[in-house]
């Protein structure tokens, strides 16, 4: 920088002897500032990364727990001087709230829950599959007389609106000719729904692991309706604005996610210990959750679209999504495989 200044002082007197000093000094400052930005691309508008990346972590997303625990994303972005902030999501509805309020840049949800967000104007893209779980079912107490979905008519059922368990409940009711109007829905977050079931405050609960596994093993609660194909995958979403502005950062996050997913598959016992530590679960409950969690395929595309579109039809019928929404078009706009395809090709 000092040499550049000296050269410029010499050059300005040779070429511009009649210009006033104040104008030459302003020109010098401008040139040097441009030179400095080019020399240091991590500052100014030439940066490919933001100063901070905010991600959620969730007990229903074991890969996020590994990534947070290992600190690999922090290591990978250290040279770019990017800080990482982690925010706990207690359910898909919370993750969508965080994304919509810009509290996080990346959020973990179920695929069908992401559709609800997108249809209601949440500007997100689903870019990665962190798991294919059977993480929800309909649950009652062990001594309950409820044995089928039709037995729910007129009963109090706990669920968390905007999440996969809630959508699972709607699909189950629809399959047996019922709707939300035929039950008394009690809106509770997942942990509170489990507690309400165990206390007898509700007759049934649309459960979510690990809370569902906990009540199943520790309280003998009965999973009376299960249907794995109604579970709409675990997807990682990114804010559209963030993805457009920082595509390199999105790619880097997915690379780190892939590292964590592959590590989780290769180290099942260590994965279980991380889940136990983060979620404060017993060994048996953590094992039951992971038993129902498939981490084998991160790709997002036609398979996820099919499940989410099927869920969307029921959501539309139930009034959760407006009648004017084109479900197929919305799903096509939601699912964006370009980033995971890039990291797979490298």
HUMOZI-V252153 format. One record per helix or strand of 2 or more residues. SS is the DSSP state (H for helix, E for strand). FROM is the first residue (numbers start at 1). TO is the last residue. If there is no record, write none. Layout:
ss,from,to
SS,FROM,TO
SS,FROM,TO
This chain:
ss,from,to
H,2,15
H,21,39
H,44,46
E,52,58
H,62,70
H,72,76
E,83,88
H,92,100
E,106,110
H,111,119
E,124,133
E,138,140
H,149,152
E,156,159
H,164,175
H,180,182
E,184,187
H,190,199
E,204,206
H,211,218
E,222,225
H,228,230
E,234,239
H,240,245
H,247,266
H,268,279
H,283,291
E,293,294
H,302,317
H,327,334
H,338,344
